[in-house]
Amino acid sequence: MKLLQSKLALYDVPQKAKALGVYPYFRQIESDQDTEVLMNGRKVLMFGSNSYLGLTNHPKIKEAAIAATKKYGTGCAGSRFLNGTLDLHIELEHKLAEFVGKEEAIIYSTGFQVNLGVVSCLTGRQDYVIWDELDHASIIEGRRLSFSNSIKFKHNDMNSLEKVLERCESDKVKLIVVDGVFSMEGDVAPLQDIVALAKKYDAAVMVDEAHSLGVFGPNGQGLCYSEGVTNDVDLIMGTFSKSFASLGGFIACDSVTANYLRHNSRSYIFSASITPASTAAAMAALEIMKSEPERFEHLWELTRYTIERFKEIGCEVGHTSTPIIPLFVRDNEKTFIVTKKLFDDGIFVNPVVSPAVAPSDTLIRFSLMATHTKQQVDYAIEMIEKHFKLLGIINK
């Protein structure tokens, strides 16, 4: 065995979990992403999906993807910068910019590549990237690639953010980057307060709306829209892999910033462009958001109901107010065990363990779709209560 493989072989955490029969990753799904999925030949309730509006199997979206494939083929065989720009891409970019209230939008191949390519290139060596300590991994990777000064502040702590801003040189660019909705904890960034501090210290603001587009706003326009800060936020990021039932992502901003990104963002310039099918699917999802407001109404009704029910049985849910509901376990081993027990009872949830979080902050990530029913939620809560009590996670 070569030295590289000898070093990598020391990593045996997955093997240990498999030996105990509690390894929870790469579980195979044999059906579409719905509230029920087929796994190992049996039906399982899906409470681990990011498809908040439940659109991944919507017939209009499927039809749009098929039609685009028939017209344009399966791929673009190049980057947007060269031979990979379709009229379909331009049409969707115009619609997205209008949807979130910005001058322009730029489509990337994935949401991860948006944050990677935008955060890494907007600021220079003497400038500052300022980020919330619980920002998504793609933002973290973007700031790592940046040559700028990188400073984090405590999660959603405006006193901490102001102290960071006070340390920055006044004549240098300062870019504050935050998640709108934090993907593991489900809590919401205080955007109005962040914008107020940005104005005070002449900073720019970028908001990752991956988990808030398609959730907040009367038609899913996102948290910036619902908080009334669209004009004060400089860059709005979104992804197609959640509520848009597709794959890809975008950044929306002013025309000056868009021009710079199109010619300097490496993950945009040097990646193959989003497929015709993914583009058409995202466009169809956007139209459905505008025409089916009842999906938002049911999602929020179900969210309020579910959070309250979890609190009633004694679960610790943190500060969430969204369809992302963390059920804190605060023990790595118990998190793996309860995930396996729930799966045996026909419930799919996602474990979040160290090193993604501290061992004392491990949790079960329970997420809702607009297509879930109260009956499905009630069954899941009943099983969660049973196993949490058996493992001593709740005592109520």
Helices and strands as residue ranges (DSSP letters): H 3-8, H 13-20, E 36-39, E 42-46, H 59-72, H 87-100, E 104-108, H 111-119, E 128-132, H 137-145, E 149-153, H 158-167, E 174-179, H 191-200, E 204-208, H 223-227, E 235-239, E 249-253, H 255-264, H 266-269, H 276-291, H 294-312, E 324-328, H 332-344, E 347-348, E 350-352, G 359-361, E 363-367, H 374-390
